[in-house]
Amino acid sequence: MWPFIVRRTIYSLITLLILSFTIFTVVRLTGDPAVLLAEPGARAEDLERMREQWGLNRPWPLQYLSFLQNVSTGEFGKSFNYRLPVSELYFQRLPNSLQLALVATVISLVIGVPAGLLSAVRVNGVWDNIGKVLGLLGLSIPGFWLGLVLIYIFAVRWKVLPPSGFIPFTQDPIANLRSMVLPSFALGVYLAGPLARFIRSSLIEVLQTQYVMTARAKGLHESRVMRSHALKNALIPTITFAGLQVGGLLGGAIVTEVVFSLPGTGSLALNGILNRDLPVVQGVVLIVACGYVLINIGVDIVYVLLDPRIKFADAR
């Protein structure tokens, strides 16, 4: 397995290098950061002083090499507006986004997995039709609209949950959980729809394979056929989908965090874009990309554990 992991790691490092170059280039193409930050009508000497202060007067290749050197030590630049390291800003808000992602993922699994399994086992039946409707609703309903509806029902009409805001868990655990219910449910329903559809399609395909038909022909109980033969193989493509979803949540659910005023990494990235804080934008994007890469490596390892044949196929 180790050669397999080493190859995947090398590919990932090359991907991150290309991505860092792309991010750095695109951010610089948006305009001169000094002009973007300066007040309207700023003098040329003021702009030059600002460029020197932030190291923007050096040649572009030297700026990129300096950026790579800082990234290799875990430093992603210093925010123009906050005057703090980007990594510090990101990891200050990361626990809030992780809590939202964790609770939303649990909700999506509780809703999506049973719905997908019932739909696959009872194809074209009542449960399948219900699962299709729920899946389409999850895919079709915009997250911001669902969030606003939940706020109106549970916060405005019934007044049982706070409409927005965030209280740290260490400060007040009960208030923290109450503030996370609505955003987590809004995001969880959004994730449950495609998850249910993905599980349904994957499981239906597996149930039609020759080895599942052979297991049934031997007289094995349906529950054992599902548990020992079908589910394990159906989970392989589902893990890919779940990994991508979790990787996306590492960057923060921007819409959900904005609607519910949660101080997460998604709102940090949005504020960086709105305030033209280029180090924040490129730093957050690169950190999220690193998270994606690590999750993909983890998914590859889980692949090999579920089906060792993948390791040999990769070796060939």
C-alpha positions in Angstrom: 0.0 0.0 0.0 2.8 2.4 0.7 4.0 2.8 -2.9 0.4 3.6 -3.8 0.2 6.3 -1.1 3.6 7.7 -2.1 2.5 8.1 -5.7 -0.8 9.7 -4.7 1.2 12.1 -2.5 3.6 13.1 -5.3 0.6 13.7 -7.6 -1.0 15.8 -5.0 2.0 18.0 -4.4 2.3 18.7 -8.1 -1.3 19.6 -8.2 -0.9 22.0 -5.3 2.1 23.6 -7.0 0.2 24.2 -10.2 -2.8 25.5 -8.2 -0.7 27.9 -6.1 0.8 29.4 -9.3 -2.7 29.7 -10.8 -4.1 31.4 -7.7 -1.2 33.8 -7.4 -1.5 34.7 -11.0 -5.2 35.2 -11.1 -5.2 37.3 -7.9 -2.5 39.6 -9.4 -4.5 39.9 -12.7 -7.3 41.5 -10.8 -5.3 44.7 -10.5 -2.6 46.5 -8.6 -3.2 45.7 -4.9 -1.9 49.1 -3.9 -4.4 50.9 -6.2 -7.2 48.7 -4.9 -6.4 49.5 -1.3 -5.6 53.1 -1.6 -8.1 55.9 -1.1 -9.4 57.5 -4.3 -7.0 60.2 -5.6 -4.0 58.8 -3.7 -0.7 60.3 -4.8 1.9 58.3 -6.7 4.4 58.5 -3.9 1.8 57.1 -1.5 1.1 54.2 -3.8 4.8 53.5 -4.1 5.2 53.6 -0.3 2.3 51.1 0.0 3.9 48.8 -2.6 7.2 48.8 -0.7 5.4 48.2 2.6 3.7 45.0 1.3 6.6 43.9 -0.9 4.6 44.6 -4.1 7.4 46.5 -5.8 9.6 43.5 -6.3 9.5 41.5 -9.6 6.6 39.1 -10.0 8.7 35.9 -10.0 10.4 36.9 -6.7 7.0 37.6 -5.2 5.8 34.2 -6.2 9.0 32.5 -4.8 8.6 34.4 -1.6 5.0 33.3 -1.4 6.0 29.6 -1.9 8.6 29.9 0.8 6.1 31.3 3.2 3.5 28.6 2.3 6.1 25.9 2.9 6.4 27.1 6.5 2.6 27.4 7.0 2.4 31.1 6.4 -0.1 32.3 3.8 0.5 36.0 3.9 -0.7 38.9 6.0 -4.2 40.4 5.6 -4.3 43.9 4.3 -7.4 44.8 6.4 -7.0 42.8 9.6 -3.2 43.3 9.8 -3.0 39.6 10.9 -1.6 36.5 9.3 -4.1 34.8 7.0 -3.4 31.4 8.7 -4.3 32.9 12.1 -7.5 34.4 10.7 -8.5 31.1 9.0 -7.8 28.8 11.9 -9.7 31.2 14.3 -12.8 30.6 12.2 -12.2 27.0 11.2 -13.8 25.5 14.3 -17.1 27.3 13.6 -17.2 26.0 10.0 -16.1 22.5 11.1 -19.0 22.4 13.7 -21.4 23.5 11.0 -20.0 20.9 8.5 -20.0 18.1 11.1 -23.6 18.6 12.2 -24.8 19.2 8.6 -23.0 16.0 7.5 -24.7 14.0 10.2 -28.1 15.3 9.2 -27.4 14.6 5.6 -26.4 11.0 6.4 -29.5 10.5 8.6 -31.8 11.6 5.8 -29.9 10.6 2.7 -28.6 7.1 3.5 -31.9 5.6 4.5 -33.7 7.3 1.6 -31.2 6.1 -0.9 -31.2 2.5 0.5 -35.0 2.3 0.5 -35.2 3.7 -3.0 -32.7 1.2 -4.3 -34.4 -1.8 -2.6 -37.9 -0.8 -3.6 -37.4 0.5 -7.1 -40.4 2.2 -8.5 -42.3 1.5 -5.2 -43.8 4.0 -2.8 -40.5 4.5 -0.9 -38.7 5.0 -4.1 -41.1 7.6 -5.3 -40.8 9.4 -1.9 -37.0 9.2 -2.1 -37.1 10.7 -5.6 -39.2 13.6 -4.5 -37.0 14.3 -1.4 -33.9 14.0 -3.6 -35.2 16.4 -6.2 -36.3 18.8 -3.5 -32.9 18.8 -1.9 -31.2 19.4 -5.3 -33.7 22.1 -6.4 -34.3 24.2 -3.3 -31.7 27.0 -3.0 -29.8 27.0 0.3 -30.4 30.6 1.0 -34.2 30.3 0.4 -34.5 27.3 2.7 -32.5 29.2 5.3 -34.8 32.2 5.1 -37.9 30.0 5.4 -36.5 28.2 8.5 -35.7 31.6 10.0 -39.2 32.8 9.4 -40.9 29.6 10.8 -38.7 28.8 13.8 -37.4 32.3 14.7 -40.0 34.8 13.6 -43.3 32.9 14.0 -42.6 30.3 16.7 -39.7 32.1 18.4 -38.1 28.8 19.5 -34.6 29.3 17.9 -32.4 32.4 17.3 -32.6 33.8 13.7 -28.9 34.3 13.3 -25.6 35.0 15.2 -23.2 32.7 16.8 -22.1 32.0 20.4 -19.0 29.9 21.0 -19.5 26.5 22.6 -17.0 27.2 25.3 -19.0 30.3 26.3 -22.5 28.8 26.4 -22.9 25.2 25.1 -26.7 25.3 25.0 -26.9 28.6 23.2 -24.2 27.4 20.8 -26.2 24.3 19.9 -29.4 26.3 19.5 -27.7 28.8 17.1 -26.4 25.9 15.0 -29.7 24.0 14.5 -31.1 26.1 11.7 -28.0 26.5 9.6 -27.0 22.9 10.0 -30.4 21.7 9.0 -30.5 24.0 6.0 -27.1 22.8 4.8 -27.8 19.1 5.7 -31.0 19.0 3.6 -29.1 20.5 0.7 -26.5 17.7 1.0 -28.9 14.9 1.7 -30.7 15.2 -1.7 -27.7 14.4 -4.0 -26.4 11.9 -1.4 -29.7 9.9 -1.6 -29.7 10.0 -5.4 -26.1 8.9 -5.5 -26.6 5.9 -3.1 -29.7 4.8 -5.0 -28.0 4.8 -8.4 -24.8 3.1 -7.1 -26.7 0.4 -5.2 -29.1 -0.4 -8.1 -26.1 -0.9 -10.3 -24.4 -3.2 -7.8 -27.6 -5.2 -7.2 -27.7 -6.1 -10.9 -24.2 -7.5 -11.0 -23.6 -11.2 -11.5 -22.1 -11.9 -8.1 -25.1 -10.5 -6.3 -27.5 -12.6 -8.4 -25.3 -15.7 -7.6 -25.5 -14.9 -3.9 -29.3 -14.7 -4.2 -29.4 -17.9 -6.2 -27.5 -19.7 -3.4 -30.4 -18.9 -1.1 -28.6 -16.3 1.1 -31.0 -14.1 3.0 -31.5 -10.7 1.4 -30.1 -8.8 4.4 -26.9 -10.8 4.2 -26.7 -10.2 0.4 -27.1 -6.5 1.1 -24.6 -6.4 4.0 -21.9 -8.7 2.7 -22.0 -8.2 -1.1 -23.9 -5.1 -2.2 -23.3 -2.3 0.3 -19.5 -2.6 0.4 -19.1 -2.2 -3.3 -21.8 0.4 -3.6 -20.0 2.5 -1.0 -16.9 2.9 -3.2 -18.3 5.6 -5.5 -20.3 7.1 -2.7 -17.2 7.7 -0.7 -15.9 9.8 -3.6 -19.0 11.9 -3.5 -18.9 12.3 0.3 -15.2 13.2 0.2 -15.8 16.0 -2.3 -18.7 17.3 -0.2 -16.7 17.4 3.0 -13.8 19.1 1.1 -16.2 21.7 -0.1 -17.4 22.3 3.5 -13.8 23.0 4.6 -13.9 26.2 2.6 -17.1 27.1 4.5 -20.6 27.1 3.3 -20.6 30.7 2.2 -24.3 31.2 1.5 -25.3 29.5 4.8 -22.8 31.4 6.9 -23.9 34.7 5.4 -27.6 34.0 5.8 -27.2 33.0 9.5 -24.3 35.5 10.2 -21.9 32.7 11.2 -18.2 33.8 11.5 -16.8 30.9 9.5 -14.2 30.5 6.8 -16.7 31.0 4.1 -17.7 34.4 5.4 -14.0 35.2 5.8 -13.3 34.4 2.1 -16.4 36.5 1.1 -15.2 39.5 3.1 -11.8 39.2 1.6 -13.3 39.4 -1.9 -15.5 42.3 -1.0 -12.7 44.2 0.7 -10.1 43.4 -2.0 -8.0 41.7 0.7 -5.9 39.6 -1.8 -3.8 37.7 0.8 -6.9 36.5 2.5 -8.5 35.4 -0.8 -5.4 33.5 -2.1 -4.6 32.1 1.4 -8.1 30.7 2.0 -8.3 29.2 -1.4 -5.0 27.5 -1.1 -5.7 26.2 2.4 -9.0 24.8 1.2 -7.2 23.2 -1.7 -4.8 21.5 0.7 -7.8 20.2 2.6 -9.2 18.8 -0.7 -5.9 17.1 -1.5 -5.7 15.5 2.0 -9.3 14.3 1.8 -8.6 12.8 -1.7 -5.6 10.9 -0.4 -7.7 9.6 2.5 -10.4 8.5 0.0 -7.8 6.7 -2.0 -6.6 4.8 1.1 -10.2 3.9 2.0 -10.6 2.6 -1.6 -7.8 0.2 -1.1 -9.1 -0.9 2.2 -12.5 -1.6 0.7 -11.3 -3.2 -2.5 -7.6 -4.3 -2.6 -8.0 -4.8 -6.4 -7.7 -1.0 -6.8 -4.1 -1.1 -5.6 -3.1 -3.7 -8.2 -5.0 -1.9 -11.0 -3.1 1.3 -10.1 0.2 -0.6 -10.1 -0.4 -1.7 -13.7 
